[in-house]
Amino acid sequence: MNISLEVVQELAPDQASLNAAKKLLKPAKWPLRGKAVSLNCIWGQCQGSGQGCPI
Protein backbone atom coordinates (compact mmCIF):
# COMPACT_ATOMS: atom_id res chain seq x y z
CA MET A 1 0.00 0.00 0.00
CA ASN A 2 1.53 3.29 -1.08
CA ILE A 3 0.26 6.77 -0.35
CA SER A 4 1.10 9.38 -2.95
CA LEU A 5 2.33 12.89 -2.25
CA GLU A 6 -0.88 14.20 -3.82
CA VAL A 7 -3.00 12.39 -1.22
CA VAL A 8 -0.82 13.73 1.59
CA GLN A 9 -1.13 17.26 0.21
CA GLU A 10 -4.91 16.98 0.20
CA LEU A 11 -4.99 15.77 3.81
CA ALA A 12 -2.36 18.03 5.41
CA PRO A 13 -3.93 20.85 7.43
CA ASP A 14 -0.96 23.21 6.96
CA GLN A 15 2.50 23.52 5.41
CA ALA A 16 4.34 22.43 8.56
CA SER A 17 2.34 19.20 8.67
CA LEU A 18 2.96 18.62 4.98
CA ASN A 19 6.71 19.10 5.42
CA ALA A 20 6.75 16.60 8.30
CA ALA A 21 4.65 14.10 6.34
CA LYS A 22 6.93 14.23 3.28
CA LYS A 23 9.69 12.69 5.41
CA LEU A 24 7.44 9.70 6.13
CA LEU A 25 6.34 8.80 2.60
CA LYS A 26 8.77 5.89 2.25
CA PRO A 27 7.07 2.52 2.92
CA ALA A 28 10.14 1.43 4.92
CA LYS A 29 9.19 4.02 7.57
CA TRP A 30 5.95 2.06 8.17
CA PRO A 31 6.81 -1.52 9.22
CA LEU A 32 3.20 -2.14 10.30
CA ARG A 33 0.35 -0.83 8.18
CA GLY A 34 -3.11 -1.83 7.15
CA LYS A 35 -6.49 -0.65 6.04
CA ALA A 36 -10.02 -0.99 7.32
CA VAL A 37 -12.19 -0.82 4.23
CA SER A 38 -15.41 -0.90 6.25
CA LEU A 39 -14.26 2.22 8.13
CA ASN A 40 -12.71 3.89 5.07
CA CYS A 41 -9.40 4.37 6.87
CA ILE A 42 -5.79 3.30 6.88
CA TRP A 43 -3.49 2.90 9.86
CA GLY A 44 0.18 2.40 10.48
CA GLN A 45 2.92 2.28 13.02
CA CYS A 46 5.70 4.64 12.02
CA GLN A 47 9.33 3.82 12.65
CA GLY A 48 10.89 6.76 14.47
CA SER A 49 14.48 7.90 14.58
CA GLY A 50 15.05 6.90 18.21
CA GLN A 51 16.97 3.84 19.27
CA GLY A 52 14.11 2.43 21.28
CA CYS A 53 14.24 0.73 24.64
CA PRO A 54 16.89 -1.90 25.41
CA ILE A 55 15.50 -5.26 26.45
N, C-alpha and C positions, 0 to 999 in steps of 0.2 A: 504494500500500500504506500503510495507516494502522494505527497501533498505539494502542489505546485506553488510557486511564488505568487501567482495570480490569486489563488485561493487565500493565501495568507494576507495579501494586501487588502482583500475584501473584508476580512475578519478583524484586522488590527484596528483598535480604537484610536491610535495616534501613531506618530512617527517613531517615538521612542520604543513603543511595543513592536512595531514593524522591524526596527533595527535589531532588537533583541531576538525576534523570531527568525530572522534571516540566518542567524548563527546556528539555528537548530533544524534547518531543512534537511540535513543529511540523514538518511535512514539509520546510519550507524549510531547516531545520537539517541536512538529510540529502541533499545534492546527488547522492550515489551510494548506491543501495540496491538490494537484490535478495533473492531467496530461493532456497534449495536444497531443493526439495521432497523429494528422495531422502534428504537428511540431516536433514530436519525442522528447518531452521534459517533464520534471516534474517541478513543482514549489512548494514552500512552504513558510510559514511565521513561522520563528523560534521563540520560546519563549525564551527570554533572562533571565539573572539572575537579572536584575534591577527591581525595584519596580514599575516603570512606573510613569505616571503623575497622580496626584490627580485630581479628577473632582470637 
